[in-house]
Amino acid sequence: MIAATVVFGCVVYYEWHYLRKRNRSKRAFRIVLGLLTLLWGIVVAVALLKQRFSLGIAFASLFDPLQRLLNLR
């Protein structure tokens, strides 16, 4: 989780300087930084809930019907 935070910190730093260098609007800042905050929150939530929630089971329940449908042919 520390590595993910450091990576997101580097991305935020890069995006911040890019937006300032190109004189982007405040709206662009809010959109980019808000999206990065949302994505960081999702990464942290998945890392914290990894023991309780298995992504494999979720993906299997999502894609099993599609796989069965494709195997019928």
Helices and strands as residue ranges (DSSP letters): H 2-21, H 26-48, H 55-71
